[in-house]
């Protein structure tokens, strides 16, 4: 269900963006991102490393592909951040538009080392 969520909200996001309702588009994207966070909190992949590494891999794959899809969907809202995410996942430029939502990640591929998306502000 999580991997299908980005495709399900695509039309809503298009509608909101076409009608200059940026705050509604952001709200819809955040709702989906909260579902991804809930999935991670529920599945607790960090607890499966020794007990069930195959299941942990499936959960991490699902989360990574969900993040990829959400980065594509939010690329018009936060282009720099979305681009950094897609770069970390080694997503080709040709797979970064909405048609790329249907091209799922291949299992077992190595991704680039994660980097911070924003710089920490120290006061």
Buried (B, 14 or more C-beta within 10 A) or exposed (E): EBBEBBEEBBEBBBEBBEEEBEEBBBEBBEEBBEBBEEBBEEBEBEEBEEEEEEEBBBBBBBBBBBBBBBBBBBBEBBEEBBBBBBBBBEBEEEBBEBEBBEBEBEEEEEEEEEEEEEEEEEE
